[in-house]
């Protein structure tokens, strides 16, 4: 990227347009002055011919100048006049008889240049307007009628808000890979002395929000070479051949500025596997991809041009695009671990006035699985919450409120629920919590609430004590039991006929987890350690990211039986836990009805028989607890939340 001293001052587009229109107006003024000169030279007050003859007869006219059909002169001493003359042969004799000083001039004829200018002026105006319009249309490369094949790559100039590697946190390994490329550009001799060559390309792969584009901006801020940026969708148009032409033009621009870096964001828009379409391979996207492959590593080597691309769909990219020589490095940008989250939070908290009770590590521990974008949004939500409350500092309470809003959704306190609905929700969530407390492999409870959030009427949130990269069998069985706890609590307290549809998300989660255990992770003794799942990736005319599985009807039936056995076993396990601890279920449900939200520590104290140490909230109305039925309708909006599905082991 160019230094500030090397940048050329950019003109103001508004000032350029103003100067163009001023030039046009000045030209028109000169043109009018050119042809209006003779007319103004003979300027005077126009009078009628009859009045002119009358003035001559009265002797008031002393001097007359005749030029063609126009006569000018003075009347009544100093008053000038102008009159158009008819064909009157006796006029000259009459003027002489009255003693008028008569001067006759030939009619002034326009010059050949004036004649040519008059005839060509309309055409010149049309050509000038057309040129101006075309120039405006082609100002941005590729946007004009004659610029379809021009590249839309823009050189990043970092006038303000410059991003460097110091602003990138939590993804140290990915940053180090790209720092080496920047170092190679700054000092190539350090690597060349050992025979090393600069990488031709680097592909940034990661989930949305992990910081791929931020890394690219950091490279632009650190590198001392020109940095071009373009999106993958900018290559493809409705006209065949335009994308390939833009690829050629982009590399031509890059060659002129080599060494340089070209960043292609969302390259999967143009780099999808060939043969995926319904055509015969001649569609626009495939032609663009073919041209990109040739330009990156073909017969003509593009020395000094480094391609950096970003995508969150590496499974759909063409294998020819991923091979070394085109993308020598595939840099994985993962979701940050707890240490990475601490660093990311510290970066975003620099601009926020914090209260003394804010600890980034505590917040990082409570946000497992958050990406860099999620953490930035969390800090922003906390700042907005503090601003709404009129505070000058952002405290830990605002971060907790923002975290609940991001993870569970906004509170819907305006939602009207009957006492029976609240009671059902309280027992449902208490069932989840009690089973979670008594399952040794379950994650600890962070918070339980019966305040509607998002699409759920209530929620029990569990947070892991550390980042989990794989899940074990005992934890999966614990998660299944916890997910069934809400449904079992409804059955035990309200009876079989009063079970609601609130456990729909819990049942969906438990069924999906059990099926993954059987078909993907080999955790069924009846089926063994084999994969029976259908491919998840896209299929391109026989190519797929996973081999298709052919199952017999007997195998499919056996899979269904195993899934049912695992889910029903979790249901029985949850029923045993809640039956043995029915008193704890009543205590926790009553506390949820009184306080609406309980933390994990408060739940532990309640179960142990201790007081949680806070007063009942103002305006809360105690609801009597009973074991009878309720008037909850069979179907209702929303549902009770389960736990987030674990990642594949």
Secondary structure, DSSP 8 states (H G I E B T S, - for coil): ---GGG------HHHHHHHHHHHHHHHHHHHHHHHHHHHHHT--EE--HHHHHHHHHHT-EEEEEEETTEEEEEETTTEEEEEE--S-TTHHHHHHHTT-EEEEE------HHHHHHHHHHHHHHHHHHHHHHHHHHTSSTT-STT-TTS---EE----SS---GGG--S-HHHHHHHHHHHHHHH-THHHHTTT----SEEEEE--TTSSHHHHHHHHHHH-SSEEEEEEGGGS--SSTTHHHHHHHHHHHHHHHT-SEEEEEESGGGT-B-TT-SSSSS-SHHHHHHHHHHHHHSSSS--TTEEEEEEES-GGGB-HHHHSTTT--EEEE-----HHHHHHHHHHHGGGS-B-TT--HHHHHHT-TT--HHHHHHHHHHHHHHHHHTT-SSB-HHHHHHHHHHHHH--B-TT----HHHHHHHHHHHHHHHHHHHH-TTS--EEEEE-S-BTTEEEEEEE--SS--SS--HHHHHHHHHHHHHHHHHHHHHH-GGG--GGGHHHHHHHHHHHHHHHHTS---TTT-S-------S-EETTEESS------HHHHHHHHHHHHHHHHHHHHHHHHHHHHTHHHHHHHHHHHHHHSEEEHHHHHHHHTT--------TT-------SS-----SS-SSEE---------
